[in-house]
Amino acid sequence: MKQWIKAASLSLVILSSSMYAHAAEAAQKVGYVATGQAMAQLAKRYNVSEKLRQEFKDRIDELRGLEGRMKTKVEKMKRDGELMSASDRTKIQRELASLDSDYKLKAKALQEDQRRRGQEEEQKLVMKIRQAIQTVAKQEGYDLVVDAQAVLYANPGDDLSAKVISAVK
């Protein structure tokens, strides 16, 4: 019986030591990337905001023109309102209401289109960053790469942010 207990304990020791060896062997190389910082730098590099501004320039100018016409009508109403006939005042008020509703409609459509296009451009950058992360991780031999915001402490040598930013094409 004692011999059986010795054999069982010996096999337990061997089994547990082999488990530690497998755990040490399974250790992974983990890196991190500051994706927010990378997005900001790449947005500057690719002039995303300027690109979007140029894309919507004509519509923004149209809205400014509507604003100008509304302002002119309001000033005319303030300046000449008491001297105008009731029908002229009503006509200007209707024109103002029409311009205002047109302005609001176009402004809302513009805002929605700008938001949608901004998201599209952001998605393009996200895809470029992901591809760059995968490329850098494979080249450097990393098994796992996480966002820097999820990291409480890490070796600065495992920061792949600069390499990823330079790898984006």
VEXDREN-2710 file (C-alpha; in Angstrom, 1 decimal):
% VEXDREN-2710
k/r/px/py/pz
1/MET/0.0/0.0/0.0
2/LYS/2.8/2.4/0.9
3/GLN/4.5/1.6/-2.4
4/TRP/1.2/2.5/-4.3
5/ILE/1.0/5.8/-2.4
6/LYS/4.6/6.6/-3.3
7/ALA/4.0/5.8/-7.0
8/ALA/0.8/7.9/-7.0
9/SER/2.5/10.9/-5.4
10/LEU/5.5/10.5/-7.7
11/SER/3.3/10.4/-10.8
12/LEU/1.4/13.5/-9.4
13/VAL/4.6/15.4/-9.1
14/ILE/5.7/14.5/-12.6
15/LEU/2.3/15.4/-14.0
16/SER/2.2/18.8/-12.3
17/SER/5.7/19.6/-13.4
18/SER/4.9/18.8/-17.0
19/MET/1.8/21.0/-16.7
20/TYR/4.0/23.9/-15.6
21/ALA/6.4/23.2/-18.5
22/HIS/3.4/23.4/-21.0
23/ALA/2.2/26.6/-19.4
24/ALA/5.6/28.2/-19.7
25/GLU/5.8/27.0/-23.3
26/ALA/2.4/28.4/-24.0
27/ALA/3.5/32.0/-23.0
28/GLN/2.6/34.4/-25.7
29/LYS/4.3/37.6/-26.8
30/VAL/1.8/40.4/-26.3
31/GLY/2.1/43.9/-27.8
32/TYR/-0.1/47.0/-27.7
33/VAL/-1.1/49.9/-30.0
34/ALA/-2.5/53.3/-29.1
35/THR/-5.2/53.1/-31.8
36/GLY/-6.7/56.5/-30.9
37/GLN/-3.4/58.2/-31.4
38/ALA/-2.8/56.3/-34.6
39/MET/-6.2/57.3/-35.9
40/ALA/-5.6/61.0/-35.2
41/GLN/-2.1/61.0/-36.8
42/LEU/-3.4/59.1/-39.9
43/ALA/-6.4/61.4/-40.2
44/LYS/-3.9/64.4/-40.3
45/ARG/-1.7/62.6/-42.7
46/TYR/-4.5/61.8/-45.2
47/ASN/-6.1/65.3/-44.6
48/VAL/-9.5/63.7/-44.0
49/SER/-11.2/66.8/-42.6
50/GLU/-10.0/68.9/-45.5
51/LYS/-11.1/66.3/-48.0
52/LEU/-14.6/66.2/-46.4
53/ARG/-14.7/70.0/-46.3
54/GLN/-13.9/70.2/-50.1
55/GLU/-16.5/67.5/-50.8
56/PHE/-19.3/69.5/-49.1
57/LYS/-18.0/73.0/-50.0
58/ASP/-20.8/73.7/-52.5
59/ARG/-23.5/72.7/-50.2
60/ILE/-22.1/74.7/-47.3
61/ASP/-21.8/77.8/-49.6
62/GLU/-25.5/77.3/-50.6
63/LEU/-26.5/77.3/-46.9
64/ARG/-24.5/80.4/-46.3
65/GLY/-26.3/82.0/-49.2
66/LEU/-29.6/81.1/-47.7
67/GLU/-28.4/82.6/-44.4
68/GLY/-27.5/85.8/-46.1
69/ARG/-30.9/86.1/-47.9
70/MET/-32.7/85.4/-44.6
71/LYS/-30.6/88.0/-42.8
72/THR/-31.3/90.6/-45.6
73/LYS/-35.1/89.9/-45.3
74/VAL/-35.0/90.2/-41.5
75/GLU/-33.1/93.5/-41.7
76/LYS/-35.6/94.8/-44.3
77/MET/-38.5/93.8/-42.1
78/LYS/-36.9/95.6/-39.1
79/ARG/-36.0/98.7/-41.0
80/ASP/-39.1/99.1/-43.2
81/GLY/-41.6/96.9/-41.3
82/GLU/-43.7/99.8/-39.9
83/LEU/-43.8/101.6/-43.3
84/MET/-44.8/98.5/-45.3
85/SER/-48.4/97.5/-46.1
86/ALA/-49.8/94.5/-44.3
87/SER/-49.7/92.5/-47.5
88/ASP/-46.0/93.3/-48.0
89/ARG/-45.2/92.3/-44.4
90/THR/-47.1/89.1/-44.8
91/LYS/-45.3/88.4/-48.1
92/ILE/-41.8/88.9/-46.4
93/GLN/-42.9/86.8/-43.4
94/ARG/-43.9/84.0/-45.7
95/GLU/-40.6/84.3/-47.7
96/LEU/-38.7/84.1/-44.4
97/ALA/-40.7/81.1/-43.2
98/SER/-40.0/79.4/-46.6
99/LEU/-36.3/80.3/-46.5
100/ASP/-36.1/79.1/-42.9
101/SER/-37.7/75.7/-43.6
102/ASP/-35.5/75.3/-46.7
103/TYR/-32.4/76.2/-44.7
104/LYS/-33.3/73.7/-41.9
105/LEU/-34.0/70.9/-44.3
106/LYS/-30.8/71.4/-46.3
107/ALA/-28.8/71.9/-43.1
108/LYS/-30.1/68.6/-41.6
109/ALA/-29.4/66.7/-44.9
110/LEU/-25.9/68.2/-45.0
111/GLN/-25.2/67.3/-41.4
112/GLU/-26.3/63.7/-42.0
113/ASP/-24.3/63.3/-45.2
114/GLN/-21.2/64.8/-43.4
115/ARG/-21.7/62.3/-40.5
116/ARG/-22.1/59.4/-42.9
117/ARG/-19.1/60.3/-45.0
118/GLY/-17.0/60.9/-41.9
119/GLN/-17.8/57.4/-40.7
120/GLU/-16.9/56.0/-44.0
121/GLU/-13.5/57.7/-44.0
122/GLU/-13.0/56.5/-40.4
123/GLN/-13.8/52.9/-41.4
124/LYS/-11.2/53.1/-44.2
125/LEU/-8.6/54.3/-41.6
126/VAL/-9.6/51.5/-39.2
127/MET/-9.2/48.9/-41.9
128/LYS/-5.7/50.3/-42.8
129/ILE/-4.7/50.3/-39.1
130/ARG/-5.9/46.7/-38.7
131/GLN/-4.0/45.5/-41.7
132/ALA/-0.9/47.3/-40.5
133/ILE/-1.2/45.8/-37.0
134/GLN/-1.5/42.3/-38.5
135/THR/1.6/42.9/-40.7
136/VAL/3.7/44.4/-37.8
137/ALA/2.6/41.6/-35.4
138/LYS/3.6/38.9/-37.9
139/GLN/6.9/40.6/-38.7
140/GLU/7.8/41.1/-35.0
141/GLY/6.5/37.7/-33.8
142/TYR/3.7/38.9/-31.6
143/ASP/0.9/36.4/-30.8
144/LEU/-1.5/39.0/-29.4
145/VAL/-1.9/42.8/-29.9
146/VAL/-4.3/44.8/-27.8
147/ASP/-5.4/48.5/-27.6
148/ALA/-3.3/50.6/-25.3
149/GLN/-6.4/51.8/-23.5
150/ALA/-6.9/48.2/-22.2
151/VAL/-3.4/48.0/-20.8
152/LEU/-2.7/48.9/-17.2
153/TYR/1.0/48.2/-17.4
154/ALA/3.3/47.0/-20.2
155/ASN/6.9/47.1/-21.2
156/PRO/7.4/50.2/-23.4
157/GLY/9.3/47.9/-25.8
158/ASP/6.0/46.2/-26.6
159/ASP/4.5/49.4/-27.9
160/LEU/3.9/48.9/-31.6
161/SER/2.2/52.2/-32.2
162/ALA/5.0/53.9/-34.1
163/LYS/5.7/50.8/-36.2
164/VAL/2.0/50.5/-37.1
165/ILE/1.7/54.1/-38.1
166/SER/4.7/53.9/-40.3
167/ALA/3.4/50.6/-41.8
168/VAL/0.1/52.2/-42.9
169/LYS/0.2/52.7/-46.7
END
